[in-house]
Structure formats: C-alpha cells, structure tokens
Amino acid sequence: MSLMNASVPGYLVLGVVLLSVVGTAAATSVVVTNDGPDPITGVEGDLQASGNLTVETQTLQYEGTNVSAVNITVNNTASTSVSGNIYVAIYDDTDSLLVSKTRTGVSFPGGKTSTHNVTLSSNPYIGDVVRVEATIEETSS
C-alpha cells in the first residue's frame, strides 16, 4: 500500500492542524504584566496646624509617575466640628515651588480624625518632588 492511497483519519488531521495553530500561537505570544509602578520612597514633609487641628499624616497620590494629589489626615481635638483651610505646597531639590493648592471651607468633624484629598492643579514628576508642606488653618470653631 502506498502512502498516497492510505486514508488518514479525520481526527488525526484535525489534531495536527490544532497542534500547529497552538504551537504557532504559543511561539508568537508575548505576555505583558503590569505589577504597578516601582515603589516610590517618601519625601520630606512639613506638617503644621493651628487651634484644635493637628496634622497626623500626608500621603501622595499618583497618576503614572506624576503626583496628582495629596491626602492630609487631620485630627480635630475639639468636641465639635470646626472649619478650616488646607494649604499644600510641593518643592523640588532647589527649593523651587513646583505646585501649590489651597482647599478652603473644609469641615473637620469633632473629636475625630479625617482624611482630606487636595487635588493638584498640575502634576509634577515624582522624581522632582523633594519636600511637601501641609498647613491647616482653623477658621471657625
């Protein structure tokens, strides 16, 4: 019997075709994973407050490799809510101001710690950020 006259079962042909397709796909596939940006080290910061308000922490938020906002955690030691303003300034290594933002009329609940987001008007590159200042001004009690 010659090879030309022999019949090949359909499942064998289908198996060879599938193996070819899968093998080709596996050979040309590129897997891309995004584990997020590299960890960014903290920056030096100044925290100032007035009256019944104390600044507990400040953290930066990012969009890609740029700083997009600053989260300020404030503790109100008064038993009642107070109003105030949040001032944020970000500086580079030459002490030049990169961006500043003021959030006015912020309500701080009495006897509690609360976190307030200050979205920046421009987004400096994280590599340029060296110092962050956060100042809280109590305007009414």
LINCOR-V230540 format. One record per helix or strand. SS is the DSSP state (A for helix, B for strand). FROM is the first residue (numbers start at 0). TO is the last residue. If there is no record, write none. Layout:
ss,from,to
SS,FROM,TO
SS,FROM,TO
This chain:
ss,from,to
A,9,27
B,43,47
B,52,62
B,65,75
B,81,90
B,96,107
B,112,118
B,124,124
A,125,127
B,130,139
